[in-house]
Amino acid sequence: MTTKVLAIDDSRTIRHLLSATLVDAGFEVVTADDGVDGVDAFQDAEADVVITDINMPNMDGFGVINSIRQGDVNNKVPILVLTTESGDDLKMRARDAGATGWIVKPFDDVSLISALKRVTEG
């Protein structure tokens, strides 16, 4: 079974890089360009894992995490934060909201794929 990733980021370049990297690694990818679109897409995407940026218009990544965790659809899905931010306070806030992990941009392809495999194996 192919692992489906929902990638939420307001940067078209990051969405493209994520899609290319993950498709090449055998993942199926659905993208959304902000938190509101991401939460809407999540309702139908049947994603096995979510990757979200933190700083986005309309709804930030914390809002995405909260919406998924408080929702009725697959609210235990692993959520990885992919952002330029690296502050411990933000990491703690994301963890407290329900994020599974944190990856700092620019991402390393091998590390990203490894993290995705780790959080979806079991």
C-alpha positions in Angstrom: 0.0 0.0 0.0 1.3 3.4 -0.9 1.7 6.0 1.9 -0.4 9.1 1.2 1.1 12.4 2.4 -0.8 15.7 2.7 1.7 18.5 2.3 0.5 22.0 3.4 2.7 25.0 2.6 2.0 28.4 1.2 5.2 28.3 -0.8 4.6 26.9 -4.3 8.3 26.1 -4.5 8.3 24.0 -1.3 5.1 22.2 -2.4 6.8 21.4 -5.7 10.0 20.2 -4.0 8.0 18.1 -1.5 5.9 16.5 -4.2 8.9 15.7 -6.5 10.9 14.3 -3.6 8.1 12.2 -2.1 6.7 10.9 -5.4 10.2 9.8 -6.4 10.4 7.9 -3.1 7.2 6.1 -3.8 4.7 8.2 -1.8 1.4 9.6 -3.0 1.2 13.3 -2.4 -1.8 15.7 -2.1 -0.9 19.4 -1.6 -2.7 22.4 -0.1 -1.5 26.0 -0.2 -2.6 27.2 3.2 -4.0 25.9 6.5 -7.7 26.4 5.6 -7.2 24.5 2.3 -5.1 21.9 4.1 -7.8 21.2 6.7 -10.4 21.0 4.0 -8.2 18.7 1.9 -7.6 16.5 5.0 -11.3 15.7 5.3 -11.2 13.8 1.9 -7.5 13.0 1.4 -7.3 9.9 3.6 -3.8 10.9 4.4 -1.4 8.6 6.3 0.7 11.5 7.4 0.5 15.3 7.2 3.4 17.7 6.7 2.6 21.3 7.5 4.3 24.7 7.6 3.8 26.9 10.6 3.7 30.4 9.0 0.9 30.5 6.5 -1.9 32.9 5.6 -5.6 32.2 6.6 -4.6 29.5 9.2 -1.2 28.8 10.5 0.3 25.3 11.2 -0.8 25.4 14.8 -4.4 25.9 13.6 -4.0 23.0 11.3 -2.7 20.7 14.1 -5.5 21.8 16.4 -8.2 21.3 13.7 -7.0 17.8 12.9 -6.5 16.7 16.5 -9.9 18.0 17.5 -11.7 16.7 14.4 -13.6 13.5 13.8 -11.6 12.3 10.8 -8.3 10.4 11.4 -7.4 12.6 14.3 -4.4 10.3 15.3 -2.6 10.8 12.0 1.1 11.7 12.4 1.8 15.4 11.8 5.2 16.6 10.9 6.0 20.3 11.0 8.3 21.6 8.2 9.3 25.2 8.8 12.2 27.6 8.8 11.5 28.2 12.6 13.7 26.4 15.0 12.8 27.9 18.4 12.3 25.5 21.3 9.2 27.4 22.4 7.6 26.9 19.0 8.6 23.2 19.0 7.0 22.8 22.4 3.9 24.6 21.3 3.6 22.3 18.3 4.2 19.2 20.4 1.6 20.3 22.9 -0.9 20.8 20.1 -0.2 17.3 18.9 2.6 17.4 16.3 4.6 14.2 15.9 7.8 15.8 14.8 9.7 18.9 13.5 11.8 19.3 10.5 13.7 22.6 9.7 13.8 24.0 6.1 15.6 23.6 3.9 14.9 19.9 4.3 17.3 17.0 3.5 15.5 14.5 1.2 16.9 11.4 3.0 16.1 12.8 6.4 12.6 13.7 5.4 11.9 10.3 3.8 13.3 8.6 6.9 11.1 10.6 9.2 8.0 9.8 7.1 8.8 6.1 7.1 9.5 6.2 10.9 6.1 7.8 11.8 4.0 5.7 9.4 5.4 2.3 10.3 3.1 1.1 13.0 
